[in-house]
């Protein structure tokens, strides 16, 4: 079994996330793509993050009609800061016969050595660098070549159609009363409207 893992704050989840997941599922021959909403992202401690329950429900609303997509609460159920290495260890125990593929942007690939416990991290999954505009394949390959052999992750590079949508901009748009139509799934747009998310004073 081949399982793709797409972590993120998903505040909110948008069409860009779904396009990445579907392309990776197709190109990598994945049996399942797990969306993993972050609990307490270590890199976003100073930012306001929507309640975990809302972010989880938006993911469920976005992927509910796709048989190859599912959602994991593994990070939401773990207290404290959320580290990828702990998430991977938990998922490896949950899917002991599966090959795990962690999907991430190529800008994040070149920061992997700074993540928590990188040596253990590299043993738990293959990392899939999603090639973004402005990050040529050569830049990632050069970073990999500069790493000592024993300190290199298992890495694949995948070109995917990337939509220039950011959750930060979507939150700004919602707060300004601007439309989110065609940027998030309709089910997510309805949830945001129903819950009054991202609206000042809501």
Secondary structure, 3 states (H helix, E strand, C coil): CEEEEEEECCCCCCHHHHHHHHHHHHHCCCCEEEEEECCEEHHHCCCCCCCHHHHHHHHHHHHCCCCCEEEECCCCCCCCEECHHHHHHHHHHHCCCCEEEEEEEHHHHCCHHHCCCHHHHHHHCEEEEEECCCCCHHHHHHHHHHCCHHHCCCEEEEECCCCCCCHHHHHHHHHCCCCCECCECHHHHHHHHHHCCCCCCC
